[in-house]
Amino acid sequence: MEKVRHPNIEKYFAVGILVSVVPVEEMEAQRNQERPNIILILTDDQGWCDVGFNGSRDILTPNIDNLARQGVVFTCGYVSHPYSSPSRAGIMTGKYQQRFGHEYNVPYEPDNDKMGTPTDEVFIAQLLKKTGYRTCAIGKWHLGDNEKFLPHHRGFDHWFGFSAGGMNYWGIPQNEGGRLKVRRNDELVEAKDITYLTDDFTKETLWFIKENKDSPFFIYLAYNAPHAPNQTTQHYLEKTSHIEYGERSVYGAMVSAVDEGVGRIDSMLTLLGIRSNTLIVFLSDNGGRVESADNRPYRGHKGMLFEGGIRVPFCMSWPEQIPPDMRYDKPVISLDLFATFLSAANITPNKELDLDGVNLLPFIRGENKEAPHNILYWRVAGGEEYAIRKGDFKLVKSAYKNKTFLFNLKVDEMEINDISSENPELFAEMGKLYQEWNNKLVMPLWTDPHLDNVKKEQKALLDTRTKSMSRTENK
Ligand code: CA
């Protein structure tokens, strides 16, 4: 199914026909006045199947599902990297992050002004701010810890959150040798002023919405939930008391905290009468974390280039412009959000931006029946791992498996059957297409322990499997 055409779809497109009779100046003014608020909600390490709208049965997400019902679910929504920091760099710039060397997690070195997304890369918030949007970043940043890389120096009027990759949910400085603290712009926030980080991020979002309800705003709400550490409250644990697996029940409670936050934000927008002209996107920064998350029916997890590492829960709603109850099945990628937001805000992208993402609105509306992308690419660890998807075929070079696979996702969405030996020409062609793209990339500006982690994880998996065959093991 490509997508469901909403019975009232003409209502939505009549707007486009009507404005053509309005004089241009008037139309521009009208558009400016009507520019939508934009809220990008990013979760951290949430699995593809850990939302109701993708089929979760144990973790219930009624508010996120309600958001999805108000617009379109991208059933094949990808991110550009299987883990955090590079994925976020892609979202912020609308470009494959390997083009500017942001290919690993940023090491926590706040005194080092080279460790962060290069400042000559343009962030979406900068363009929105320049054209009159009030802009705000809340939550996890992970794009550099030095002052010059922080959100309030990269296009955001306001910032509340923490700069690095993980944070104690009670705001206690335990991460990065106790150096990492929650901040509000230039001020440190003491742990005594934090209740539970997920709730605090929601509260700050509600405050910013109320403060800026009369002007268009852009909020980047990057919850660190349900990323480790496993910390939650009694209130949320009650929502997963039916889950009989300890880590899964805590992880589910952390997802429930996000879900409650999404519901409160949706209600606030409705109460203020601005929900219908607010574009909200919800997605995860990478596949679900190993053991706690559920990425089924896809293979693998966070860190891997199998579908479970890069295909994420992904939906978009904008009641004034996108009909409800839609599903879009062609591949889209998080890089598309940049161009989509610019279009929604009536900003024509400067060609010098040289974006990789495309504006998704014409595709969602059925005005463009083509696929948004002919080819999608991934590169990890400077090319030690890579993947390319063209049509239904996907080539995956995996460091976990020390092997390059070819899959036909149309008949094998679980990536079980490697068809490379039966299709040597296609295998070679896909490899060539990857190399052509790879030639345009730069070397990573820094590294992280990903490849060491890959080895450890693969060894643990193999040891577990080997041990199971031992006849001397007793319970
Ligand atoms: Ca993540």
Residues whose N, C-alpha, C, O or C-beta is under 5 A from the ligand:
A	BS01	CA	D44 D45 Y83 S84 D285 N286
